[in-house]
């Protein structure tokens, strides 16, 4: 299966600080810097990623 990358809602809309995530994979969620798509990606298991996103949503104003 190929990663389907998308820009996250937490990214800067000016093209500066942009984070992309591929949440279409069955067991892992890779995250990368959109300015370096050929560069390395951080890879999280789905449970850890879900906890991270839940925590961010609770802290959102």
Backbone as a chain_set.jsonl record, in Angstrom:
{"seq": "XXXXXXXXXXXXXXXXXXXXXXXXXXXXXXXXXXXXXXXXXXXXXXXXXXXXXXXXXXXXX", "coords": {"N": [[0.847, -1.176, 0.0], [0.514, 2.236, -0.763], [1.577, 5.282, 0.704], [-0.706, 7.882, 1.293], [-0.312, 11.078, 1.294], [-1.231, 13.964, 3.215], [-1.754, 17.384, 4.051], [-1.673, 18.504, 7.378], [-4.171, 19.85, 9.649], [-2.95, 21.473, 11.45], [-0.945, 22.785, 10.206], [0.966, 25.567, 8.991], [-0.543, 27.981, 7.042], [0.88, 29.491, 5.203], [2.825, 28.194, 3.84], [5.043, 27.728, 5.3], [5.618, 26.315, 8.094], [4.864, 23.245, 7.667], [3.259, 20.225, 8.091], [2.929, 16.933, 7.041], [0.847, 14.082, 6.895], [0.296, 10.59, 6.616], [-2.36, 8.9, 6.886], [-3.591, 6.642, 5.94], [-2.595, 4.103, 6.064], [-2.563, 0.73, 7.326], [-1.387, -0.027, 9.906], [0.482, 1.82, 10.762], [1.419, 5.304, 11.129], [2.902, 7.533, 9.25], [4.744, 10.615, 9.447], [5.78, 13.676, 8.049], [7.954, 16.407, 7.03], [6.693, 18.792, 4.925], [8.259, 20.365, 3.313], [10.41, 18.826, 2.771], [9.839, 16.35, 1.212], [11.173, 14.113, 0.259], [12.761, 13.462, 2.285], [13.402, 12.06, 5.612], [10.815, 10.321, 7.466], [8.861, 10.436, 10.415], [7.626, 7.668, 12.162], [4.738, 6.396, 13.557], [2.918, 4.152, 15.699], [-0.568, 3.311, 15.291], [-2.143, 3.618, 17.643], [-0.588, 5.262, 19.327], [-0.447, 7.556, 17.75], [-3.164, 8.293, 17.674], [-3.585, 8.948, 20.373], [-1.881, 11.173, 20.593], [-3.118, 13.01, 18.777], [-5.641, 13.302, 20.001], [-4.868, 14.54, 22.399], [-3.846, 16.983, 21.413], [-6.217, 18.091, 20.364], [-7.707, 18.541, 22.692], [-6.29, 20.623, 23.785], [-6.609, 22.692, 22.068], [-7.601, 26.032, 21.353]], "CA": [[0.0, 0.0, 0.0], [1.267, 3.476, -0.872], [1.148, 6.349, 1.61], [-1.437, 9.01, 0.711], [0.059, 12.194, 2.153], [-2.085, 15.149, 3.246], [-1.296, 18.413, 4.986], [-2.489, 18.491, 8.594], [-4.865, 21.095, 9.977], [-2.064, 22.258, 12.304], [0.107, 23.375, 9.388], [0.948, 26.992, 8.7], [-1.118, 28.181, 5.712], [1.741, 30.301, 4.351], [3.852, 27.366, 3.234], [6.19, 27.662, 6.192], [5.668, 25.131, 8.953], [3.852, 22.329, 7.158], [3.409, 18.826, 8.458], [2.075, 16.036, 6.276], [0.604, 12.798, 7.536], [-0.33, 9.576, 5.759], [-3.134, 8.09, 7.83], [-4.317, 5.607, 5.22], [-1.919, 2.813, 6.208], [-3.29, -0.047, 8.337], [-0.8, -0.193, 11.246], [1.407, 2.902, 11.098], [1.101, 6.66, 10.653], [4.117, 8.312, 9.027], [4.616, 12.072, 9.479], [6.975, 14.258, 7.438], [8.018, 17.834, 6.741], [6.297, 18.939, 3.521], [9.336, 21.013, 2.56], [11.397, 17.792, 2.456], [9.079, 15.121, 1.005], [12.083, 12.989, 0.016], [13.513, 13.252, 3.526], [12.903, 11.024, 6.521], [9.505, 10.467, 8.099], [8.674, 9.805, 11.72], [6.569, 6.658, 12.017], [4.078, 6.089, 14.826], [1.85, 3.152, 15.621], [-1.856, 3.995, 15.239], [-2.616, 3.961, 18.989], [0.186, 6.415, 19.786], [-0.876, 8.707, 16.96], [-4.507, 8.666, 18.135], [-3.41, 9.62, 21.662], [-1.282, 12.469, 20.292], [-4.136, 13.873, 18.169], [-6.633, 13.572, 21.05], [-4.273, 15.515, 23.31], [-3.825, 18.274, 20.719], [-7.584, 18.605, 20.249], [-8.107, 19.029, 23.996], [-5.552, 21.856, 24.075], [-6.927, 23.686, 21.05], [-8.488, 27.094, 21.882]], "C": [[0.894, 1.241, 0.0], [0.694, 4.529, 0.07], [0.466, 7.46, 0.82], [-1.235, 10.204, 1.652], [-0.958, 13.321, 2.058], [-1.522, 16.118, 4.271], [-2.235, 18.423, 6.192], [-3.122, 19.844, 8.849], [-4.017, 21.99, 10.875], [-0.957, 22.949, 11.52], [-0.122, 24.861, 9.189], [0.458, 27.172, 7.26], [-0.251, 28.966, 4.755], [2.828, 29.489, 3.663], [5.093, 27.218, 4.087], [6.256, 26.359, 6.956], [4.56, 24.155, 8.551], [4.206, 20.886, 7.509], [2.436, 18.021, 7.612], [1.993, 14.704, 6.996], [-0.032, 11.859, 6.509], [-1.08, 8.622, 6.695], [-3.976, 7.017, 7.155], [-3.688, 4.215, 5.349], [-2.521, 2.042, 7.386], [-2.698, -0.041, 9.748], [0.086, 0.954, 11.699], [0.912, 4.226, 10.539], [2.416, 7.408, 10.487], [3.798, 9.808, 8.976], [5.904, 12.646, 8.904], [6.835, 15.769, 7.292], [7.702, 18.004, 5.257], [7.363, 19.628, 2.678], [10.416, 20.007, 2.145], [10.688, 16.449, 2.228], [9.948, 13.89, 0.739], [12.861, 12.62, 1.273], [12.875, 12.198, 4.414], [11.505, 11.355, 7.054], [9.568, 9.839, 9.484], [7.509, 8.842, 11.567], [6.059, 6.278, 13.397], [3.123, 4.923, 14.644], [0.524, 3.902, 15.765], [-2.347, 4.424, 16.62], [-1.882, 5.192, 19.525], [-0.241, 7.674, 19.045], [-2.251, 9.203, 17.425], [-4.434, 9.408, 19.474], [-2.849, 11.022, 21.457], [-2.33, 13.447, 19.749], [-5.209, 14.247, 19.19], [-6.123, 14.642, 22.024], [-4.224, 16.904, 22.673], [-5.211, 18.891, 20.65], [-8.078, 19.155, 21.586], [-7.462, 20.369, 24.315], [-5.847, 22.969, 23.091], [-7.88, 24.738, 21.621], [-9.85, 27.099, 21.225]], "O": [[1.913, 1.279, 0.69], [-0.522, 4.651, 0.215], [0.987, 7.924, -0.194], [-1.907, 10.319, 2.677], [-1.485, 13.61, 0.983], [-0.888, 15.709, 5.244], [-3.454, 18.357, 6.035], [-2.666, 20.863, 8.329], [-4.343, 23.166, 11.042], [-0.117, 23.629, 12.109], [-1.253, 25.345, 9.216], [1.012, 26.557, 6.349], [-0.612, 29.102, 3.586], [3.67, 30.056, 2.967], [6.089, 26.644, 3.645], [6.888, 25.403, 6.507], [3.44, 24.245, 9.055], [5.312, 20.412, 7.248], [1.266, 18.38, 7.481], [2.953, 14.259, 7.625], [-0.799, 12.288, 5.647], [-0.508, 7.667, 7.222], [-4.957, 6.538, 7.725], [-4.211, 3.25, 4.791], [-2.951, 2.662, 8.359], [-3.461, -0.05, 10.714], [0.411, 1.059, 12.881], [0.104, 4.27, 9.612], [2.99, 7.871, 11.472], [2.728, 10.213, 8.524], [6.995, 12.173, 9.224], [5.744, 16.326, 7.415], [8.381, 17.416, 4.415], [7.369, 19.488, 1.455], [11.237, 20.297, 1.275], [10.918, 15.503, 2.982], [9.515, 12.76, 0.964], [13.536, 11.591, 1.318], [11.923, 11.527, 4.015], [11.086, 12.512, 7.084], [10.246, 8.833, 9.693], [6.515, 9.164, 10.916], [6.824, 5.894, 14.282], [2.579, 4.726, 13.557], [0.497, 5.009, 16.303], [-2.92, 5.506, 16.75], [-2.507, 6.072, 20.117], [-0.379, 8.737, 19.65], [-2.465, 10.408, 17.552], [-5.148, 10.391, 19.677], [-3.311, 11.966, 22.097], [-2.417, 14.584, 20.213], [-5.64, 15.4, 19.234], [-6.869, 15.538, 22.418], [-4.532, 17.896, 23.334], [-5.362, 20.095, 20.857], [-8.804, 20.149, 21.604], [-8.041, 21.17, 25.049], [-5.372, 24.09, 23.272], [-8.852, 24.395, 22.293], [-10.695, 27.928, 21.564]]}, "num_chains": 1, "name": "protein.A"}
